[in-house]
Each structure stands twice: as C-alpha cells, then as structure tokens.
Amino acid sequence: MKKLNGKTVCIIICVLTTVLGAVGGYLLYRFVGCGSGACSLTAKPYLGAMFGAVFGLLVGTIICPQKKAEN
C-alpha cells in the first residue's frame, strides 16, 4: 500500500469535514427546523447544508496537518 503524503491527507480531511458539515446542516433543518421560515439557517434545506458545508470546510482546514517550515 502506498503511503499518503501530507497534502493528500489534508485534502481527504477537508472533503470529509465538508461532507459531514453539509449532512449536519441538513439534519439541523430536518429535526430542528423553523416553522415560520424566518430562521435563515433552518428555513430551507439547501441553505442549512450550504452553511454546514462551509463550517465543515473551515474546521477541516484548521485540523489539517501542516508542514513545518524548515530554516
């Protein structure tokens, strides 16, 4: 089996956290929701999924292993 380099691991982490964030955003719409439609995050399923995906991508870039600069 081929060893994964740091860049590949970072991409995999970012993709997984983005997908998990989108699923979480949709689940927030589905189970919490907003009856009046005035709540921006939970009014429509695609908005909840989009905001969740953006949040997941941000989390993924934070936890991504960074290479240390060598002097």
LUMVEX-372975 format. One record per residue: x, y, z of N, C-alpha, C in turn. Coordinates in pm, 1 decimal. Example, Ala and Ser with C-alpha at 12.3 -4.5 7.8 and 13.67 -1.06 7.14 Angstrom:
<pts>
{{1319.0,-569.0,780.0},{1230.0,-450.0,780.0},{1320.0,-330.0,780.0}},
{{1285.0,-225.0,708.0},{1367.0,-106.0,714.0},{1290.0,3.0,787.0}},
</pts>
This chain:
<pts>
{{84.0,-117.5,0.0},{0.0,0.0,0.0},{88.8,124.3,0.0}},
{{46.2,220.5,-76.8},{122.4,344.4,-89.9},{98.2,435.5,29.8}},
{{204.6,497.8,79.3},{192.3,589.9,191.5},{139.0,724.5,141.5}},
{{43.3,779.0,214.8},{-16.5,907.0,176.8},{71.9,1021.3,224.3}},
{{90.3,1120.5,137.2},{167.0,1237.7,178.8},{75.5,1336.6,251.3}},
{{133.5,1441.1,305.9},{57.6,1536.9,385.7},{-50.4,1609.7,308.8}},
{{-23.6,1639.6,181.8},{-121.7,1712.4,101.4},{-245.8,1626.9,75.6}},
{{-225.0,1499.4,47.5},{-337.8,1409.6,22.8},{-421.7,1392.7,149.1}},
{{-357.6,1378.6,262.3},{-429.4,1365.4,389.0},{-509.7,1491.7,417.4}},
{{-452.2,1607.8,387.8},{-521.2,1734.1,409.4},{-646.4,1744.7,320.4}},
{{-634.5,1702.9,197.6},{-748.6,1707.3,105.5},{-858.3,1612.4,153.0}},
{{-819.6,1492.6,197.0},{-917.6,1395.5,245.1},{-989.4,1449.6,369.0}},
{{-914.6,1508.8,461.0},{-975.5,1565.5,582.3},{-1072.0,1678.0,546.2}},
{{-1032.3,1765.3,454.0},{-1119.0,1877.2,415.1},{-1246.7,1828.5,347.2}},
{{-1235.3,1728.2,262.2},{-1353.9,1675.0,194.3},{-1447.4,1608.2,295.1}},
{{-1391.8,1528.5,385.3},{-1475.9,1460.0,484.0},{-1546.5,1557.5,577.2}},
{{-1475.3,1658.3,625.5},{-1539.6,1754.4,715.2},{-1643.3,1839.4,642.1}},
{{-1619.9,1867.1,513.0},{-1718.6,1941.9,435.0},{-1846.4,1860.8,417.1}},
{{-1831.8,1732.8,384.6},{-1949.1,1646.6,366.9},{-2022.5,1629.3,500.0}},
{{-1947.9,1606.9,607.8},{-2012.2,1593.1,738.6},{-2083.3,1721.7,780.4}},
{{-2024.8,1836.2,748.3},{-2089.2,1963.6,778.8},{-2217.7,1982.5,699.8}},
{{-2216.1,1942.9,572.2},{-2337.0,1953.9,490.2},{-2447.1,1862.7,543.1}},
{{-2411.3,1742.2,580.2},{-2509.8,1649.8,637.2},{-2562.4,1704.7,769.6}},
{{-2473.7,1759.0,851.2},{-2516.3,1818.1,977.3},{-2609.0,1936.8,957.6}},
{{-2581.1,2020.5,857.9},{-2668.5,2132.9,828.0},{-2805.6,2088.8,782.3}},
{{-2809.8,1982.6,701.2},{-2939.9,1930.4,657.5},{-3016.0,1870.3,775.8}},
{{-2944.3,1797.6,861.3},{-3010.8,1738.7,977.4},{-3062.6,1845.8,1072.6}},
{{-2991.7,1956.9,1082.0},{-3040.9,2069.3,1162.0},{-3172.5,2120.4,1104.5}},
{{-3179.9,2132.9,971.8},{-3305.3,2174.7,907.9},{-3415.1,2071.9,934.2}},
{{-3381.5,1944.8,920.3},{-3481.2,1838.6,926.3},{-3540.6,1821.1,1066.0}},
{{-3455.3,1821.8,1168.4},{-3503.3,1789.1,1302.0},{-3530.4,1910.7,1390.1}},
{{-3461.3,2021.4,1366.9},{-3486.7,2141.4,1446.3},{-3580.4,2232.6,1369.6}},
{{-3538.2,2270.1,1249.3},{-3623.0,2346.2,1159.6},{-3672.7,2478.9,1214.1}},
{{-3754.8,2541.7,1133.3},{-3813.5,2669.6,1170.5},{-3952.4,2674.4,1105.8}},
{{-4054.4,2679.6,1188.4},{-4191.0,2674.4,1137.5},{-4231.9,2796.6,1057.6}},
{{-4181.8,2913.7,1095.7},{-4225.7,3036.5,1028.5},{-4147.4,3066.5,901.6}},
{{-4028.8,3008.4,886.5},{-3945.6,3037.2,769.8},{-3858.0,3159.2,787.0}},
{{-3858.0,3216.8,906.2},{-3779.6,3337.6,930.0},{-3634.5,3307.8,969.7}},
{{-3607.2,3185.5,1009.1},{-3471.5,3148.5,1050.6},{-3387.4,3122.2,925.8}},
{{-3278.6,3196.0,912.0},{-3201.2,3184.8,787.9},{-3132.6,3049.5,772.8}},
{{-3085.7,2990.1,881.1},{-3013.8,2863.2,869.9},{-3104.7,2743.3,853.1}},
{{-3222.8,2748.9,908.0},{-3308.2,2630.6,906.7},{-3434.7,2648.8,824.3}},
{{-3444.6,2753.6,746.6},{-3565.1,2777.4,668.5},{-3571.8,2686.8,545.4}},
{{-3458.5,2664.5,480.2},{-3454.3,2581.9,359.6},{-3343.3,2478.8,373.9}},
{{-3365.0,2357.3,322.1},{-3264.1,2252.0,342.7},{-3131.1,2281.1,274.1}},
{{-3134.5,2342.4,156.8},{-3007.7,2366.5,87.3},{-2926.5,2476.0,154.7}},
{{-2993.3,2571.8,220.2},{-2919.3,2674.2,294.2},{-2851.1,2614.9,417.6}},
{{-2922.5,2529.7,488.1},{-2862.3,2463.5,603.9},{-2744.3,2377.3,563.4}},
{{-2759.2,2304.3,453.1},{-2649.7,2220.3,405.7},{-2532.2,2304.5,358.6}},
{{-2558.3,2415.8,294.0},{-2450.9,2501.9,245.7},{-2373.5,2564.0,361.5}},
{{-2444.6,2618.1,460.1},{-2377.0,2675.5,575.7},{-2300.0,2568.3,652.8}},
{{-2357.0,2450.6,663.2},{-2287.7,2340.6,730.5},{-2162.6,2299.0,655.6}},
{{-2168.8,2297.5,522.5},{-2052.1,2260.8,442.2},{-1941.1,2363.7,457.6}},
{{-1976.0,2491.2,458.8},{-1875.3,2596.0,477.1},{-1812.0,2584.1,615.4}},
{{-1893.4,2560.8,716.6},{-1840.5,2543.2,851.2},{-1751.0,2420.0,858.4}},
{{-1792.3,2311.0,794.8},{-1710.5,2189.8,792.1},{-1578.6,2210.9,721.0}},
{{-1578.7,2287.1,613.0},{-1454.3,2317.2,541.7},{-1361.0,2400.0,629.1}},
{{-1416.0,2496.6,700.7},{-1333.4,2577.0,790.6},{-1272.2,2491.5,901.1}},
{{-1350.0,2401.9,957.0},{-1297.8,2312.7,1060.3},{-1191.0,2221.0,1001.0}},
{{-1214.3,2173.3,879.8},{-1117.4,2085.1,814.8},{-984.5,2152.7,789.0}},
{{-987.2,2279.5,751.5},{-861.9,2349.6,727.3},{-788.7,2380.0,857.8}},
{{-861.8,2390.1,967.4},{-796.8,2413.8,1095.9},{-728.2,2287.1,1145.7}},
{{-794.2,2171.8,1133.3},{-736.7,2048.6,1187.2},{-643.0,1979.0,1090.2}},
{{-629.2,2031.8,971.6},{-540.2,1972.4,871.3},{-396.3,1979.6,918.3}},
{{-321.0,1868.6,906.9},{-180.5,1872.2,949.8},{-98.3,1963.0,858.3}},
{{-27.8,2055.6,918.9},{53.0,2149.9,843.2},{199.1,2107.1,848.8}},
{{268.0,2129.2,738.1},{412.0,2102.3,734.2},{484.5,2219.5,798.6}},
{{580.3,2189.2,881.9},{657.5,2294.9,945.3},{763.8,2344.2,848.6}},
{{780.8,2474.6,845.9},{882.5,2533.6,758.4},{1021.1,2508.6,818.2}},
{{1108.3,2460.9,734.5},{1246.1,2436.1,778.4},{1332.5,2554.6,741.8}},
{{1411.8,2598.8,836.3},{1501.0,2712.8,812.8},{1638.0,2666.6,773.1}},
</pts>
